[in-house]
Amino acid sequence: MKLRWLLAAVAAAAIAAPALAQPAGTLKKIADARSIALGFRLDAAPFSYRGSNGEPTGYSVDLCRRVVVAVERALGVAGLEVKWVPVTPENRIAAVTGGAVDLECGVTTVTLGRQEQVDFSSLIFAEGGSLLVRADGGPTRLAELAGRTIGVMAATTTETRLRAALKERQLEARIVNVKDENDGAAAVIDGRIDAFAGDRMVLLGVGLRAGGGQVLSLAQEDFSFEPYGLMMRRDPAFRVVVNRALAQLYAGQGIVEIYDRWFGKVGRPGPLLAAMYYLNAFSE
């Protein structure tokens, strides 16, 4: 089913949110400061990264910009200052729980363990864990990883699930940590590692920047499922405002425009992602 047809079925469900009479929690913090702190990644293209103009950009960043508009509407204010805070896989949770970031706009996988510390929005993307390899003979399936060296970023669900996938298949491989996505791609090109593990769309972005299909390619097999959400502190009122903004996007043409901007070159959303948009287009 085409995404436009899928979303058209629920387009009438989204309505404008009323202003909050007495904001509390995160909303009060934002209202008092007249600013909202958004976390973003420096290097997780095409979801969240610093663009050539030095500004935060990407799919997740675009979603958060729409959320800011919804927060202004809910508070009955205009012109909130947006403070962009760079975060890493290692410090992103602490940045949220410590109050430095109100909403993290990155590539954070929703897990039950993380929900013991933070809350998440409705899902914003459904992704799979894959491998970036050399196009001239790198491993393309998990079975080919035996005896190989695999790079992965520390403090990520990718590392945990990669280790679990290798253990389940009884494959012995050496896992090493890389600094970031660009370091992982460079290590594959240089031959320091045989594969770099990460989320498929992020790997696609870094692979294209590093030389495209003539140098790097993606493996033919995924090893995990990665559902992304926008991370925030536990605050039901703020979460509803965030989810209302996402539901309105998913119910109309907004998500089509944002998706096409960042992923249009790789084709329409697959059935899983299209269903995710549909199921999260909640009505009032």
C-alpha beads as a LAMMPS data file, in Angstrom:
LAMMPS data file: protein, C-alpha beads

284 atoms
283 bonds

1 atom types
1 bond types

-500.0 500.0 xlo xhi
-500.0 500.0 ylo yhi
-500.0 500.0 zlo zhi

Masses

1 110.0

Atoms # bond

1 1 1 0.000 0.000 0.000
2 1 1 1.396 3.397 -0.913
3 1 1 2.292 5.664 1.979
4 1 1 0.129 8.542 0.745
5 1 1 -2.919 6.271 0.586
6 1 1 -2.151 4.833 4.004
7 1 1 -1.884 8.212 5.668
8 1 1 -4.861 9.721 3.871
9 1 1 -7.135 7.320 5.742
10 1 1 -6.380 9.052 9.040
11 1 1 -5.633 12.610 7.880
12 1 1 -8.855 14.019 9.334
13 1 1 -8.002 12.738 12.822
14 1 1 -5.325 15.331 13.684
15 1 1 -6.542 18.616 15.149
16 1 1 -4.797 21.586 16.724
17 1 1 -3.816 21.282 20.371
18 1 1 -5.240 23.709 22.945
19 1 1 -2.870 25.881 24.947
20 1 1 -2.010 24.583 28.426
21 1 1 -3.421 26.675 31.250
22 1 1 -0.831 25.758 33.906
23 1 1 2.249 24.082 32.469
24 1 1 4.321 21.920 34.784
25 1 1 7.465 19.837 34.595
26 1 1 9.342 20.087 31.309
27 1 1 6.743 22.412 29.813
28 1 1 7.081 24.810 32.750
29 1 1 10.873 24.679 32.422
30 1 1 10.546 25.596 28.750
31 1 1 7.953 28.312 29.398
32 1 1 9.986 29.932 32.177
33 1 1 13.198 29.931 30.129
34 1 1 11.434 30.801 26.869
35 1 1 13.737 28.221 25.325
36 1 1 13.891 24.503 24.595
37 1 1 17.072 22.398 24.609
38 1 1 17.277 19.854 21.799
39 1 1 19.999 17.227 21.662
40 1 1 21.460 16.198 18.309
41 1 1 24.258 14.030 16.988
42 1 1 27.188 15.478 15.094
43 1 1 27.710 12.522 12.787
44 1 1 24.593 10.331 12.429
45 1 1 23.513 11.325 8.901
46 1 1 20.904 11.298 7.481
47 1 1 19.072 11.359 10.812
48 1 1 20.983 13.839 12.955
49 1 1 24.228 15.613 12.112
50 1 1 25.915 18.970 11.633
51 1 1 25.367 20.184 8.080
52 1 1 27.803 21.984 5.825
53 1 1 26.445 25.292 7.143
54 1 1 27.260 24.239 10.707
55 1 1 23.597 23.854 11.690
56 1 1 21.900 20.697 13.022
57 1 1 20.119 18.872 10.234
58 1 1 18.588 15.527 9.345
59 1 1 15.377 13.515 9.516
60 1 1 15.157 13.430 13.333
61 1 1 16.073 17.111 13.537
62 1 1 13.255 17.996 11.134
63 1 1 10.791 16.085 13.321
64 1 1 11.983 17.972 16.394
65 1 1 11.584 21.313 14.644
66 1 1 7.919 20.394 14.104
67 1 1 7.655 19.448 17.779
68 1 1 8.935 22.904 18.774
69 1 1 6.036 24.480 16.880
70 1 1 3.618 22.187 18.739
71 1 1 5.182 23.133 22.089
72 1 1 4.772 26.837 21.279
73 1 1 1.144 26.212 20.384
74 1 1 0.520 24.240 23.567
75 1 1 2.095 26.946 25.741
76 1 1 0.500 29.801 23.822
77 1 1 3.879 31.431 23.153
78 1 1 5.810 32.261 20.013
79 1 1 9.470 32.412 19.151
80 1 1 10.911 29.915 21.620
81 1 1 14.700 29.966 21.508
82 1 1 16.027 26.595 20.386
83 1 1 19.280 25.586 22.072
84 1 1 20.996 22.781 20.152
85 1 1 23.129 20.557 22.373
86 1 1 25.542 18.043 20.775
87 1 1 25.291 14.577 22.351
88 1 1 27.091 11.261 21.905
89 1 1 25.965 7.649 22.416
90 1 1 27.850 7.700 25.724
91 1 1 26.358 10.904 27.227
92 1 1 22.919 11.246 25.610
93 1 1 20.937 9.597 28.426
94 1 1 22.720 11.613 31.108
95 1 1 22.116 14.801 29.104
96 1 1 18.376 14.104 29.186
97 1 1 18.071 12.950 32.798
98 1 1 20.322 15.781 34.003
99 1 1 18.195 18.473 32.325
100 1 1 20.741 19.661 29.750
101 1 1 18.491 18.325 26.983
102 1 1 14.680 18.420 26.934
103 1 1 14.283 16.282 23.817
104 1 1 16.955 14.208 22.085
105 1 1 16.702 14.233 18.297
106 1 1 19.040 11.478 17.220
107 1 1 19.123 7.776 16.443
108 1 1 18.277 6.313 19.829
109 1 1 16.722 2.857 19.883
110 1 1 13.806 2.361 22.266
111 1 1 14.541 -0.435 24.730
112 1 1 12.942 -1.557 27.980
113 1 1 16.226 -1.035 29.794
114 1 1 16.442 2.582 28.680
115 1 1 12.842 3.135 29.719
116 1 1 13.954 2.509 33.292
117 1 1 15.797 5.843 33.056
118 1 1 14.017 7.931 30.398
119 1 1 10.858 8.110 28.333
120 1 1 10.387 8.001 24.572
121 1 1 8.025 9.478 22.022
122 1 1 6.040 7.373 19.607
123 1 1 8.351 5.592 17.209
124 1 1 9.894 7.803 14.528
125 1 1 11.662 5.130 12.461
126 1 1 12.028 1.368 12.239
127 1 1 15.502 0.268 11.236
128 1 1 17.708 -2.819 11.058
129 1 1 21.284 -3.402 12.169
130 1 1 23.590 -4.159 9.233
131 1 1 27.241 -4.132 8.154
132 1 1 29.245 -1.700 6.049
133 1 1 31.896 -3.625 4.105
134 1 1 34.292 -3.143 1.216
135 1 1 32.575 -3.542 -2.143
136 1 1 35.468 -5.598 -3.476
137 1 1 34.966 -8.711 -1.392
138 1 1 33.866 -7.872 2.146
139 1 1 31.600 -10.226 4.141
140 1 1 27.979 -9.910 3.027
141 1 1 26.320 -12.380 5.433
142 1 1 26.641 -13.086 9.154
143 1 1 28.051 -16.553 8.477
144 1 1 31.030 -14.888 6.769
145 1 1 32.019 -12.985 9.925
146 1 1 33.792 -15.963 11.523
147 1 1 37.414 -15.012 12.167
148 1 1 36.846 -11.414 11.034
149 1 1 37.266 -8.092 12.828
150 1 1 34.117 -5.995 13.220
151 1 1 34.014 -2.365 14.321
152 1 1 31.112 -0.941 16.316
153 1 1 30.460 2.184 18.369
154 1 1 30.524 1.685 22.133
155 1 1 27.445 2.244 24.345
156 1 1 25.013 1.396 21.537
157 1 1 22.323 -1.247 21.180
158 1 1 24.124 -2.225 17.975
159 1 1 27.077 -3.569 19.975
160 1 1 24.819 -5.532 22.323
161 1 1 22.766 -7.052 19.522
162 1 1 25.784 -7.792 17.346
163 1 1 27.375 -9.777 20.159
164 1 1 24.093 -11.599 20.762
165 1 1 23.705 -12.429 17.047
166 1 1 27.240 -13.806 16.853
167 1 1 26.755 -15.866 20.016
168 1 1 23.436 -17.252 18.780
169 1 1 25.078 -18.396 15.548
170 1 1 28.191 -19.630 17.390
171 1 1 30.448 -17.378 15.339
172 1 1 33.847 -16.344 16.699
173 1 1 34.727 -12.814 15.605
174 1 1 36.801 -9.970 17.060
175 1 1 34.786 -6.875 18.005
176 1 1 36.559 -3.533 18.373
177 1 1 35.180 -0.092 19.188
178 1 1 35.449 2.797 16.738
179 1 1 35.146 6.499 17.546
180 1 1 32.179 7.335 15.301
181 1 1 30.547 6.516 11.951
182 1 1 33.230 8.240 9.883
183 1 1 35.997 6.428 11.774
184 1 1 34.213 3.118 11.183
185 1 1 33.926 3.699 7.437
186 1 1 37.563 4.777 7.208
187 1 1 38.663 1.659 9.091
188 1 1 36.823 -0.534 6.573
189 1 1 38.384 1.284 3.627
190 1 1 41.870 1.046 5.167
191 1 1 41.478 -2.652 5.933
192 1 1 41.849 -2.203 9.704
193 1 1 38.489 -3.927 10.159
194 1 1 36.490 -6.218 7.882
195 1 1 33.080 -4.694 8.623
196 1 1 31.515 -1.801 10.497
197 1 1 28.242 -2.578 12.284
198 1 1 25.517 0.046 12.598
199 1 1 21.960 0.951 11.659
200 1 1 21.299 0.387 7.967
201 1 1 20.225 3.918 6.974
202 1 1 23.072 5.510 8.937
203 1 1 25.529 3.139 7.269
204 1 1 24.047 4.016 3.900
205 1 1 24.633 7.712 4.560
206 1 1 28.230 7.332 5.752
207 1 1 28.962 4.896 2.918
208 1 1 27.773 7.359 0.290
209 1 1 29.894 10.129 1.807
210 1 1 32.932 7.818 1.836
211 1 1 32.794 6.874 -1.826
212 1 1 29.495 5.194 -2.526
213 1 1 28.991 1.760 -4.049
214 1 1 32.337 1.713 -5.824
215 1 1 34.189 1.567 -2.481
216 1 1 31.740 0.418 0.179
217 1 1 28.528 -1.589 0.222
218 1 1 25.983 -2.911 2.707
219 1 1 25.762 -6.542 3.730
220 1 1 22.823 -8.549 2.411
221 1 1 21.643 -9.585 5.873
222 1 1 20.492 -7.614 8.931
223 1 1 21.184 -8.848 12.450
224 1 1 18.791 -6.735 14.567
225 1 1 15.665 -4.577 14.689
226 1 1 16.154 -0.942 15.791
227 1 1 13.008 1.116 16.566
228 1 1 13.918 4.796 17.072
229 1 1 12.175 7.287 19.334
230 1 1 12.774 10.849 20.543
231 1 1 14.158 10.595 24.076
232 1 1 12.931 12.756 26.964
233 1 1 12.518 12.783 30.728
234 1 1 9.502 11.034 32.223
235 1 1 6.798 13.668 31.886
236 1 1 3.345 12.593 30.640
237 1 1 2.201 16.115 29.712
238 1 1 5.302 16.850 27.630
239 1 1 5.172 13.415 26.020
240 1 1 1.575 14.038 24.892
241 1 1 2.586 17.329 23.252
242 1 1 5.449 15.579 21.436
243 1 1 3.261 12.679 20.341
244 1 1 0.484 15.008 19.227
245 1 1 2.957 16.733 16.902
246 1 1 4.131 13.391 15.505
247 1 1 0.565 12.088 15.106
248 1 1 -0.398 15.159 13.091
249 1 1 2.653 14.694 10.875
250 1 1 1.894 11.010 10.337
251 1 1 -1.768 11.685 9.600
252 1 1 -1.095 14.294 6.925
253 1 1 1.458 15.042 4.248
254 1 1 4.118 16.357 6.617
255 1 1 5.839 13.019 7.095
256 1 1 5.791 12.379 3.342
257 1 1 7.707 15.616 2.739
258 1 1 10.242 14.903 5.482
259 1 1 10.762 11.294 4.442
260 1 1 11.215 12.232 0.792
261 1 1 13.740 14.912 1.731
262 1 1 16.031 12.422 3.461
263 1 1 15.234 9.005 2.021
264 1 1 13.465 9.634 -1.261
265 1 1 16.514 8.517 -3.247
266 1 1 16.326 5.017 -1.763
267 1 1 12.626 4.574 -2.545
268 1 1 9.309 4.594 -0.701
269 1 1 8.993 3.429 2.913
270 1 1 8.779 -0.348 3.221
271 1 1 5.672 -2.036 4.673
272 1 1 7.077 -1.995 8.224
273 1 1 7.826 1.735 8.257
274 1 1 4.559 2.642 6.501
275 1 1 2.648 0.623 9.095
276 1 1 4.565 2.356 11.886
277 1 1 3.459 5.776 10.607
278 1 1 -0.126 4.578 10.291
279 1 1 -0.298 2.984 13.754
280 1 1 1.137 6.098 15.437
281 1 1 -1.213 8.591 13.755
282 1 1 -3.346 8.700 16.904
283 1 1 -6.594 10.661 16.954
284 1 1 -7.641 13.111 19.638

Bonds

1 1 1 2
2 1 2 3
3 1 3 4
4 1 4 5
5 1 5 6
6 1 6 7
7 1 7 8
8 1 8 9
9 1 9 10
10 1 10 11
11 1 11 12
12 1 12 13
13 1 13 14
14 1 14 15
15 1 15 16
16 1 16 17
17 1 17 18
18 1 18 19
19 1 19 20
20 1 20 21
21 1 21 22
22 1 22 23
23 1 23 24
24 1 24 25
25 1 25 26
26 1 26 27
27 1 27 28
28 1 28 29
29 1 29 30
30 1 30 31
31 1 31 32
32 1 32 33
33 1 33 34
34 1 34 35
35 1 35 36
36 1 36 37
37 1 37 38
38 1 38 39
39 1 39 40
40 1 40 41
41 1 41 42
42 1 42 43
43 1 43 44
44 1 44 45
45 1 45 46
46 1 46 47
47 1 47 48
48 1 48 49
49 1 49 50
50 1 50 51
51 1 51 52
52 1 52 53
53 1 53 54
54 1 54 55
55 1 55 56
56 1 56 57
57 1 57 58
58 1 58 59
59 1 59 60
60 1 60 61
61 1 61 62
62 1 62 63
63 1 63 64
64 1 64 65
65 1 65 66
66 1 66 67
67 1 67 68
68 1 68 69
69 1 69 70
70 1 70 71
71 1 71 72
72 1 72 73
73 1 73 74
74 1 74 75
75 1 75 76
76 1 76 77
77 1 77 78
78 1 78 79
79 1 79 80
80 1 80 81
81 1 81 82
82 1 82 83
83 1 83 84
84 1 84 85
85 1 85 86
86 1 86 87
87 1 87 88
88 1 88 89
89 1 89 90
90 1 90 91
91 1 91 92
92 1 92 93
93 1 93 94
94 1 94 95
95 1 95 96
96 1 96 97
97 1 97 98
98 1 98 99
99 1 99 100
100 1 100 101
101 1 101 102
102 1 102 103
103 1 103 104
104 1 104 105
105 1 105 106
106 1 106 107
107 1 107 108
108 1 108 109
109 1 109 110
110 1 110 111
111 1 111 112
112 1 112 113
113 1 113 114
114 1 114 115
115 1 115 116
116 1 116 117
117 1 117 118
118 1 118 119
119 1 119 120
120 1 120 121
121 1 121 122
122 1 122 123
123 1 123 124
124 1 124 125
125 1 125 126
126 1 126 127
127 1 127 128
128 1 128 129
129 1 129 130
130 1 130 131
131 1 131 132
132 1 132 133
133 1 133 134
134 1 134 135
135 1 135 136
136 1 136 137
137 1 137 138
138 1 138 139
139 1 139 140
140 1 140 141
141 1 141 142
142 1 142 143
143 1 143 144
144 1 144 145
145 1 145 146
146 1 146 147
147 1 147 148
148 1 148 149
149 1 149 150
150 1 150 151
151 1 151 152
152 1 152 153
153 1 153 154
154 1 154 155
155 1 155 156
156 1 156 157
157 1 157 158
158 1 158 159
159 1 159 160
160 1 160 161
161 1 161 162
162 1 162 163
163 1 163 164
164 1 164 165
165 1 165 166
166 1 166 167
167 1 167 168
168 1 168 169
169 1 169 170
170 1 170 171
171 1 171 172
172 1 172 173
173 1 173 174
174 1 174 175
175 1 175 176
176 1 176 177
177 1 177 178
178 1 178 179
179 1 179 180
180 1 180 181
181 1 181 182
182 1 182 183
183 1 183 184
184 1 184 185
185 1 185 186
186 1 186 187
187 1 187 188
188 1 188 189
189 1 189 190
190 1 190 191
191 1 191 192
192 1 192 193
193 1 193 194
194 1 194 195
195 1 195 196
196 1 196 197
197 1 197 198
198 1 198 199
199 1 199 200
200 1 200 201
201 1 201 202
202 1 202 203
203 1 203 204
204 1 204 205
205 1 205 206
206 1 206 207
207 1 207 208
208 1 208 209
209 1 209 210
210 1 210 211
211 1 211 212
212 1 212 213
213 1 213 214
214 1 214 215
215 1 215 216
216 1 216 217
217 1 217 218
218 1 218 219
219 1 219 220
220 1 220 221
221 1 221 222
222 1 222 223
223 1 223 224
224 1 224 225
225 1 225 226
226 1 226 227
227 1 227 228
228 1 228 229
229 1 229 230
230 1 230 231
231 1 231 232
232 1 232 233
233 1 233 234
234 1 234 235
235 1 235 236
236 1 236 237
237 1 237 238
238 1 238 239
239 1 239 240
240 1 240 241
241 1 241 242
242 1 242 243
243 1 243 244
244 1 244 245
245 1 245 246
246 1 246 247
247 1 247 248
248 1 248 249
249 1 249 250
250 1 250 251
251 1 251 252
252 1 252 253
253 1 253 254
254 1 254 255
255 1 255 256
256 1 256 257
257 1 257 258
258 1 258 259
259 1 259 260
260 1 260 261
261 1 261 262
262 1 262 263
263 1 263 264
264 1 264 265
265 1 265 266
266 1 266 267
267 1 267 268
268 1 268 269
269 1 269 270
270 1 270 271
271 1 271 272
272 1 272 273
273 1 273 274
274 1 274 275
275 1 275 276
276 1 276 277
277 1 277 278
278 1 278 279
279 1 279 280
280 1 280 281
281 1 281 282
282 1 282 283
283 1 283 284
